[in-house]
């Protein structure tokens, strides 16, 4: 059968319409695909931004926790530049008219370690019995003896962190632990992790940021300057009843305490 022009035209139009519909469907699929890709891209960007924000917050928080303190903060349980360890702190019982012993010490000082080894037990017993009270005045003369790691200041600050959180009895325990673990001169000193462990041994936890930020180093610097103004030229520097004891042996401490009682 021979087709006429009209029939051929109809067939051609139908083909064109099918092609047009196919093209339209293709464009719609491409548009839908682009929309889906855009949504995925936006979601990825949102997640990345959120992760960057969380990471930045964590870094900032860690940085702030480890940032060293540069303002003078007074620890709780201190006098102007001292820590009074008395019978009440040692035993819970108040003492009457004890003789006052003032001891300037540096936790990196070898002579201070020797003083504690020879006289520490005697002084602790005298405090417990109500005979004396001791005002410990921690200072930092020996920072240069730890290869630039300023162990005197860091150890002193850690002891004051313990004092601030745990009180005088905990400070005395930390004091004794630091001397029992005193590093040799010329070494790097103890790292912050060790100081945190020592604080836990003294019964105080949760002060990691205080120790790492060296919160009380500015206080120690001020205390050290004040000790120089008071003519303290070495450590240990022991004063009993207002008088400096040149050689603070147990024998000389006993004599000075007895003389103070009679005064």
PyMOL commands that set and color helices and strands:
alter all, ss='L'
color gray80, all
select helices_A, chain A and resi 5-66+87-91+110-128+143-146+151-166+168-180+192-201+208-212+217-229+250-262
alter helices_A, ss='H'
color red, helices_A
select strands_A, chain A and resi 83-85+99-105+132-138+237-240+243-245
alter strands_A, ss='S'
color yellow, strands_A
deselect
rebuild
show_as cartoon
